[in-house]
Amino acid sequence: MKKTPTTKPRKVQEMAPEYRFDYKKAKPHRFAAQMKDEPLIVMIEPDVAKVFTTSEQVNKALRALISAMPEQKAAARK
């Protein structure tokens, strides 16, 4: 019978410096303007999909929910 090699548990290390992201050097997404008019895809759970079978039904329900919500400050929405 062969012995299976045992591996030593890895030590959890800090993220290497080359993987740390400097947000001060970030640039705008260069394809964002092209994607502005594209539809947003959202996955819904199967039980919800049984009730809302089309995107129009989902949008109508969400708009009704939005209209029932109390008004928020414009700054809080962005």
N, C-alpha and C positions, 0 to 999 in steps of 0.2 A: 504494500500500500504506500502510495506517495504522500509525502507530507506537503500540505499546502503552505505556501510562503505566507508568513504573517507580516503585516505592514504595521509600522509604528504609527500611532495617531499623530496627525499633523498638528503643529502648534499654530494657533490663530495669530496671524501677524497683521500689523497695520498695512493699509494700502500703500503700495510702492509710490514714491513721489511722482513718477512719470504718469501715473493714473489719476492724480489729483487734478481736478479741473479748476482753473482760475477764471471765475466768472467775470472779472474785470476786463479780460481780454476777449470775451465772447463777442461774436458778430451776429447780426440778424440772419435768419434762415434765408438763403438766397432763392429758394423756390417757394417761399411763402406767398408771394404775389400770384403765382400760377395756381396755387392750391386754394386761393380765397373763394373761388366760385364752385369748387368741388363739393359734393355732398359729404357730410360727416357720417361715418358708419359706426353704429353702436350695436353691440350684441345684447340681446334681451334673453331672459331666462325662458325655458320652454313653456312654463305655465302661463307666462304673460303672452307669449306668442300664440297660444291657443285662443286668447281673448281678442287680441289685436292682430288681425291677419294681414293688414296692409300698412304701409308707412303713413298713408293719409289718416287712418284711424288713430295711430300713435300720436301724430302731430296734433290732431284735433283734441285728443285727451290731454296732451301736455299743455296746449294753449289754454284750455279750460282751467287746468290746474294753476297755470301762471296768472291768469286773470283773477283767480280766487285768492292769491297770495297777497299779503299786505304790502304796501308800497315800500320800497327800499331806497336809500339814498343812492344817487347815481355813482358816487365813488365806490360804494360797497359792491356794486355789480361788476365793476371792472377789475 
